Amino acid sequence: MRYHLPYFFLTHGAGDVIARRERTLMAKLNINGKVRDVQAEPDMPLLWVIREQVGLTGTKYGCGIAQCGACSVHINGDVQRSCSIRLGDVKPTDKIVTIEGLSANSSHPVQKAWLAIDVPQCGYCQSGQIMAAAALLKKTPKPTDGDIDAAMTNICRCGTYQRIRAAVHMAAGMATGSGSVAPVQRRRA
């Protein structure tokens, strides 16, 4: 059987579609230095606006409850979990930076350190980890292990925490001119 109406009409009815359309918000978002017009419901998570409306897919969905950090972005310089921020709560003056906007060519010290140390294993959480590390280093240019542990609350299912810590220290050294991009020697079993 061919349906001539969208699936949503068949399951929810025209009244729901009209009500949804009335709740749609036209928002201006400053993402990675570019102002973008998006149209979505005000309660849509910023993560889905970034991925589905804007097309920047580096920010990942992990848990949907702001626990894992795969969806981390910077908003006005602070690391935030975009899965828990409603579009309606974002102001047009807010400056949002995603992993794609951290640097144009992966030249940010954190990105360089991540590559030098070969931090990722599966890589899924790494964009969020990098965004959290960049925010940490902006606030605390020479972090201690304790600072890193307190700030880096993102979850890595592969357990690359030691490499993450080493990369944060390396990036801190690069930013101050005392670091090196030479790979850290690791023992492999």
C-alpha positions in Angstrom: 0.0 0.0 0.0 1.4 3.4 -0.9 0.9 6.2 1.6 0.4 9.7 0.2 0.8 11.4 3.6 4.0 11.6 5.6 4.4 8.8 8.1 4.1 11.4 10.9 0.5 12.2 9.8 -0.4 8.6 9.8 0.8 8.0 13.3 0.1 11.4 15.0 -2.6 13.2 13.0 -2.6 16.6 11.4 -3.3 18.4 14.7 0.0 17.3 16.1 1.9 18.4 13.0 0.2 21.8 13.1 1.0 22.1 16.8 4.6 21.2 16.2 5.0 23.7 13.4 3.6 26.5 15.7 6.3 25.6 18.3 9.1 25.8 15.7 11.7 28.4 16.5 13.8 30.3 14.0 17.1 30.9 15.8 20.4 32.6 14.9 23.4 30.6 16.2 27.0 31.7 16.1 28.8 28.4 15.4 32.5 28.4 14.7 32.4 32.2 14.0 29.7 31.9 11.4 26.1 33.0 12.1 23.6 30.4 11.0 19.9 30.5 10.8 18.2 27.3 12.0 14.6 26.3 12.4 13.8 23.7 15.0 11.7 23.2 18.1 12.9 25.2 21.1 13.3 22.0 23.2 15.5 20.3 20.6 19.0 19.6 22.1 21.8 21.8 20.7 23.6 18.6 19.8 21.0 17.6 17.2 20.8 21.2 15.8 24.6 21.1 15.3 24.6 17.7 13.7 21.3 17.6 11.8 20.5 21.2 11.0 24.0 22.6 10.6 25.7 19.4 9.3 28.7 19.5 11.7 29.0 15.8 12.7 32.3 15.9 14.7 30.3 16.5 17.9 29.0 13.0 18.9 26.0 11.6 20.6 27.0 9.3 23.5 24.4 9.2 26.3 21.9 12.0 25.9 22.0 12.8 29.6 25.2 15.0 29.8 27.2 12.3 31.5 29.7 11.0 29.0 31.0 14.2 27.3 31.1 13.0 23.7 28.9 16.0 22.8 31.2 18.6 24.4 31.3 22.0 22.7 32.5 25.4 23.9 29.9 28.0 24.6 31.4 31.4 25.4 34.7 29.7 26.2 33.2 27.2 28.6 33.0 23.5 27.9 29.3 22.4 27.8 27.5 19.2 27.0 25.4 20.0 24.0 23.0 17.1 24.5 21.5 18.7 27.5 21.2 22.3 26.3 17.9 23.2 24.6 18.0 25.3 21.5 15.6 27.7 23.2 18.1 28.4 25.9 20.9 29.5 23.5 21.1 33.2 22.9 22.1 34.7 19.5 25.1 36.3 21.2 26.4 33.0 22.5 29.6 31.9 20.7 29.5 28.1 20.1 32.7 26.3 19.0 32.6 22.7 17.9 35.6 20.4 17.2 35.5 21.6 13.5 36.0 25.2 14.7 38.8 24.5 17.2 41.3 25.0 14.4 41.0 25.1 10.6 43.8 22.5 10.0 44.2 20.5 13.3 46.9 23.0 14.4 45.6 23.5 17.9 48.1 22.4 20.5 45.7 19.8 21.9 45.0 18.3 18.5 48.8 18.2 17.8 49.4 16.5 21.2 46.6 14.0 20.6 48.2 13.0 17.3 51.8 12.9 18.7 50.8 10.6 21.5 48.3 8.6 19.5 45.6 9.1 22.2 42.6 7.5 20.5 41.8 3.9 20.4 38.3 3.7 18.9 38.1 7.5 18.7 34.4 8.0 19.3 34.8 10.1 22.5 37.9 12.0 21.3 36.2 15.1 19.9 34.6 15.7 23.3 37.9 14.9 25.1 39.8 17.4 22.9 37.2 20.1 23.5 37.3 19.5 27.3 41.1 19.6 27.2 41.2 22.8 25.2 38.8 24.5 27.6 40.9 23.3 30.6 44.1 24.7 29.1 42.5 28.0 28.3 41.6 28.4 32.0 44.6 26.6 33.5 47.6 26.8 31.1 49.9 24.6 33.3 47.5 22.0 34.9 48.6 19.5 37.5 47.4 15.9 37.3 44.7 16.9 39.8 43.5 19.7 37.6 43.3 17.4 34.7 41.4 14.7 36.7 38.9 17.4 38.0 38.3 18.9 34.6 38.4 15.9 32.3 35.2 14.2 33.4 34.4 12.8 29.9 34.1 9.0 29.7 36.4 7.0 27.4 35.1 3.4 27.1 38.5 2.3 25.8 40.3 3.6 28.9 42.8 5.9 27.3 43.0 8.2 30.4 46.7 8.0 30.8 47.4 9.0 27.2 44.8 11.8 27.6 46.6 13.1 30.6 50.0 12.9 28.8 48.6 14.7 25.8 47.1 17.5 28.0 50.5 18.0 29.6 52.2 18.0 26.2 49.7 20.5 24.8 50.3 22.7 27.9 54.0 22.6 27.1 53.4 23.4 23.4 51.3 26.4 24.3 53.9 27.8 26.6 56.8 26.9 24.3 58.3 24.3 26.5 56.6 21.2 25.0 57.6 18.9 22.2 55.5 17.1 19.7 57.8 14.1 19.7 55.8 11.0 20.4 55.9 9.6 23.9 57.3 6.1 24.1 54.8 3.6 25.3 55.3 0.0 26.3 53.1 -2.4 24.3 52.3 -5.8 25.7 
